[in-house]
Amino acid sequence: MRQGARPVPRPVDLPHVPVLDRAQRAVHAAPQDAQVPVELAQVRAALRQLPVEQQVLLEFHYWHDLDAGALAQMFEASPGAIRVRLLRARQALRHRLGTTPPPIGGDPLSAALSEPDGDPAGDPAGDPE
C-alpha cells in the first residue's frame, strides 16, 4: 500500500445494510436468458483485473445500489471524489471488456467543438481556397 493511502474497507468490516439484502434478492430473482450468464462471466472476469478499490466501488454502486454519498462515507472521501473514482473505474472496466462508451453529442455543435481549432473542414492550415 502506498504511503498515505487509506485502506479499502472490506465487506466484512461494513455494518449490516438492509438495502444490500434486497438488492441481492432482486438479482437472484431476475429472469435469466441464455446470454446473461456468459456476459456476467465476462464482466466478473474483467472486474477481477481491476484494482481492488475500483472493484469494490463498482460492486457496491451497481450491485448493492449505494449512491456516491453512501460510498463517500465508506471510503472517507467526498461524494465528488467518489463520482470521479466511479468514472475512472467504469472507464477501466470498459477498457478491459474491449468496449467504448457511446459518443458524447452527435450534434453539429459537439462535432465542431471536437475539431482542432474549430476547423470542421479538416484544413490544417485554415487557408481559404
Rosetta constraint file for C-alpha pairs under 8 A:
AtomPair CA 1 CA 5 HARMONIC 6.77 0.50
AtomPair CA 6 CA 75 HARMONIC 7.97 0.50
AtomPair CA 8 CA 52 HARMONIC 7.77 0.50
AtomPair CA 8 CA 53 HARMONIC 6.10 0.50
AtomPair CA 8 CA 75 HARMONIC 6.94 0.50
AtomPair CA 9 CA 13 HARMONIC 6.37 0.50
AtomPair CA 9 CA 14 HARMONIC 7.36 0.50
AtomPair CA 9 CA 74 HARMONIC 7.02 0.50
AtomPair CA 9 CA 75 HARMONIC 7.03 0.50
AtomPair CA 10 CA 14 HARMONIC 6.96 0.50
AtomPair CA 17 CA 21 HARMONIC 7.24 0.50
AtomPair CA 18 CA 22 HARMONIC 6.58 0.50
AtomPair CA 19 CA 23 HARMONIC 6.11 0.50
AtomPair CA 19 CA 64 HARMONIC 7.12 0.50
AtomPair CA 19 CA 65 HARMONIC 7.77 0.50
AtomPair CA 20 CA 24 HARMONIC 6.09 0.50
AtomPair CA 20 CA 64 HARMONIC 5.16 0.50
AtomPair CA 20 CA 65 HARMONIC 7.65 0.50
AtomPair CA 21 CA 25 HARMONIC 6.21 0.50
AtomPair CA 22 CA 26 HARMONIC 6.15 0.50
AtomPair CA 23 CA 27 HARMONIC 6.24 0.50
AtomPair CA 23 CA 63 HARMONIC 6.73 0.50
AtomPair CA 23 CA 64 HARMONIC 5.56 0.50
AtomPair CA 23 CA 65 HARMONIC 7.15 0.50
AtomPair CA 24 CA 28 HARMONIC 6.42 0.50
AtomPair CA 24 CA 63 HARMONIC 7.46 0.50
AtomPair CA 24 CA 64 HARMONIC 7.19 0.50
AtomPair CA 25 CA 29 HARMONIC 6.08 0.50
AtomPair CA 26 CA 30 HARMONIC 6.15 0.50
AtomPair CA 27 CA 63 HARMONIC 7.96 0.50
AtomPair CA 32 CA 36 HARMONIC 6.27 0.50
AtomPair CA 32 CA 37 HARMONIC 7.69 0.50
AtomPair CA 33 CA 37 HARMONIC 7.75 0.50
AtomPair CA 34 CA 38 HARMONIC 7.68 0.50
AtomPair CA 35 CA 39 HARMONIC 6.29 0.50
AtomPair CA 36 CA 40 HARMONIC 5.91 0.50
AtomPair CA 37 CA 41 HARMONIC 6.08 0.50
AtomPair CA 38 CA 42 HARMONIC 6.34 0.50
AtomPair CA 39 CA 43 HARMONIC 6.21 0.50
AtomPair CA 40 CA 44 HARMONIC 6.09 0.50
AtomPair CA 41 CA 45 HARMONIC 6.09 0.50
AtomPair CA 42 CA 46 HARMONIC 6.18 0.50
AtomPair CA 42 CA 97 HARMONIC 7.50 0.50
AtomPair CA 43 CA 47 HARMONIC 6.03 0.50
AtomPair CA 43 CA 97 HARMONIC 7.21 0.50
AtomPair CA 44 CA 48 HARMONIC 6.27 0.50
AtomPair CA 45 CA 49 HARMONIC 6.84 0.50
AtomPair CA 46 CA 50 HARMONIC 7.03 0.50
AtomPair CA 46 CA 93 HARMONIC 6.38 0.50
AtomPair CA 46 CA 96 HARMONIC 5.56 0.50
AtomPair CA 46 CA 97 HARMONIC 6.20 0.50
AtomPair CA 47 CA 55 HARMONIC 5.94 0.50
AtomPair CA 47 CA 93 HARMONIC 6.52 0.50
AtomPair CA 48 CA 55 HARMONIC 7.18 0.50
AtomPair CA 49 CA 96 HARMONIC 7.66 0.50
AtomPair CA 50 CA 54 HARMONIC 6.26 0.50
AtomPair CA 50 CA 55 HARMONIC 6.15 0.50
AtomPair CA 50 CA 89 HARMONIC 7.90 0.50
AtomPair CA 50 CA 92 HARMONIC 7.20 0.50
AtomPair CA 50 CA 93 HARMONIC 7.21 0.50
AtomPair CA 51 CA 55 HARMONIC 6.38 0.50
AtomPair CA 52 CA 56 HARMONIC 6.17 0.50
AtomPair CA 53 CA 57 HARMONIC 6.13 0.50
AtomPair CA 54 CA 58 HARMONIC 6.11 0.50
AtomPair CA 54 CA 85 HARMONIC 7.42 0.50
AtomPair CA 54 CA 86 HARMONIC 7.34 0.50
AtomPair CA 54 CA 89 HARMONIC 5.22 0.50
AtomPair CA 55 CA 59 HARMONIC 6.06 0.50
AtomPair CA 55 CA 89 HARMONIC 7.71 0.50
AtomPair CA 56 CA 60 HARMONIC 6.04 0.50
AtomPair CA 57 CA 61 HARMONIC 5.95 0.50
AtomPair CA 57 CA 71 HARMONIC 7.44 0.50
AtomPair CA 57 CA 85 HARMONIC 7.95 0.50
AtomPair CA 57 CA 86 HARMONIC 6.63 0.50
AtomPair CA 57 CA 89 HARMONIC 7.78 0.50
AtomPair CA 58 CA 62 HARMONIC 5.85 0.50
AtomPair CA 58 CA 63 HARMONIC 7.72 0.50
AtomPair CA 58 CA 86 HARMONIC 6.81 0.50
AtomPair CA 58 CA 89 HARMONIC 7.03 0.50
AtomPair CA 58 CA 90 HARMONIC 7.61 0.50
AtomPair CA 59 CA 63 HARMONIC 5.24 0.50
AtomPair CA 59 CA 64 HARMONIC 6.69 0.50
AtomPair CA 60 CA 64 HARMONIC 4.72 0.50
AtomPair CA 60 CA 65 HARMONIC 6.32 0.50
AtomPair CA 60 CA 66 HARMONIC 5.77 0.50
AtomPair CA 60 CA 71 HARMONIC 7.80 0.50
AtomPair CA 61 CA 65 HARMONIC 4.94 0.50
AtomPair CA 61 CA 66 HARMONIC 4.66 0.50
AtomPair CA 61 CA 67 HARMONIC 6.11 0.50
AtomPair CA 61 CA 68 HARMONIC 7.80 0.50
AtomPair CA 61 CA 71 HARMONIC 7.69 0.50
AtomPair CA 62 CA 66 HARMONIC 7.27 0.50
AtomPair CA 66 CA 70 HARMONIC 5.88 0.50
AtomPair CA 66 CA 71 HARMONIC 6.45 0.50
AtomPair CA 67 CA 71 HARMONIC 6.25 0.50
AtomPair CA 68 CA 72 HARMONIC 5.82 0.50
AtomPair CA 68 CA 79 HARMONIC 5.05 0.50
AtomPair CA 68 CA 80 HARMONIC 7.63 0.50
AtomPair CA 68 CA 82 HARMONIC 5.83 0.50
AtomPair CA 68 CA 83 HARMONIC 6.22 0.50
AtomPair CA 69 CA 73 HARMONIC 6.53 0.50
AtomPair CA 69 CA 78 HARMONIC 7.68 0.50
AtomPair CA 69 CA 79 HARMONIC 5.20 0.50
AtomPair CA 70 CA 74 HARMONIC 6.49 0.50
AtomPair CA 71 CA 75 HARMONIC 6.09 0.50
AtomPair CA 71 CA 79 HARMONIC 7.48 0.50
AtomPair CA 71 CA 82 HARMONIC 6.89 0.50
AtomPair CA 72 CA 76 HARMONIC 5.51 0.50
AtomPair CA 72 CA 77 HARMONIC 4.79 0.50
AtomPair CA 72 CA 78 HARMONIC 5.37 0.50
AtomPair CA 72 CA 79 HARMONIC 5.16 0.50
AtomPair CA 72 CA 81 HARMONIC 7.87 0.50
AtomPair CA 72 CA 82 HARMONIC 6.04 0.50
AtomPair CA 73 CA 77 HARMONIC 6.64 0.50
AtomPair CA 73 CA 78 HARMONIC 7.91 0.50
AtomPair CA 77 CA 81 HARMONIC 6.33 0.50
AtomPair CA 77 CA 82 HARMONIC 6.80 0.50
AtomPair CA 78 CA 82 HARMONIC 6.40 0.50
AtomPair CA 79 CA 83 HARMONIC 6.22 0.50
AtomPair CA 80 CA 84 HARMONIC 6.39 0.50
AtomPair CA 81 CA 85 HARMONIC 6.21 0.50
AtomPair CA 82 CA 86 HARMONIC 6.04 0.50
AtomPair CA 83 CA 87 HARMONIC 6.15 0.50
AtomPair CA 84 CA 88 HARMONIC 6.28 0.50
AtomPair CA 85 CA 89 HARMONIC 6.04 0.50
AtomPair CA 86 CA 90 HARMONIC 6.06 0.50
AtomPair CA 87 CA 91 HARMONIC 6.23 0.50
AtomPair CA 88 CA 92 HARMONIC 6.12 0.50
AtomPair CA 89 CA 93 HARMONIC 6.12 0.50
AtomPair CA 90 CA 94 HARMONIC 6.10 0.50
AtomPair CA 91 CA 95 HARMONIC 6.18 0.50
AtomPair CA 92 CA 96 HARMONIC 6.26 0.50
AtomPair CA 93 CA 97 HARMONIC 6.14 0.50
AtomPair CA 94 CA 98 HARMONIC 5.97 0.50
AtomPair CA 94 CA 99 HARMONIC 5.13 0.50
AtomPair CA 94 CA 100 HARMONIC 6.19 0.50
AtomPair CA 94 CA 101 HARMONIC 7.48 0.50
AtomPair CA 95 CA 99 HARMONIC 6.16 0.50
AtomPair CA 95 CA 100 HARMONIC 7.18 0.50
AtomPair CA 104 CA 110 HARMONIC 7.67 0.50
AtomPair CA 105 CA 110 HARMONIC 5.44 0.50
AtomPair CA 105 CA 111 HARMONIC 7.54 0.50
AtomPair CA 106 CA 110 HARMONIC 6.37 0.50
AtomPair CA 106 CA 111 HARMONIC 6.62 0.50
AtomPair CA 107 CA 111 HARMONIC 6.33 0.50
AtomPair CA 108 CA 112 HARMONIC 6.00 0.50
AtomPair CA 109 CA 113 HARMONIC 6.10 0.50
AtomPair CA 110 CA 114 HARMONIC 6.18 0.50
AtomPair CA 111 CA 115 HARMONIC 6.62 0.50
AtomPair CA 111 CA 120 HARMONIC 7.88 0.50
AtomPair CA 112 CA 118 HARMONIC 5.87 0.50
AtomPair CA 112 CA 119 HARMONIC 7.37 0.50
AtomPair CA 112 CA 120 HARMONIC 5.90 0.50
AtomPair CA 113 CA 118 HARMONIC 6.20 0.50
AtomPair CA 114 CA 118 HARMONIC 7.59 0.50
AtomPair CA 115 CA 119 HARMONIC 5.94 0.50
AtomPair CA 115 CA 120 HARMONIC 5.86 0.50
AtomPair CA 115 CA 122 HARMONIC 7.76 0.50
AtomPair CA 119 CA 123 HARMONIC 6.74 0.50
AtomPair CA 119 CA 124 HARMONIC 7.82 0.50
AtomPair CA 119 CA 126 HARMONIC 6.98 0.50
AtomPair CA 123 CA 127 HARMONIC 7.28 0.50
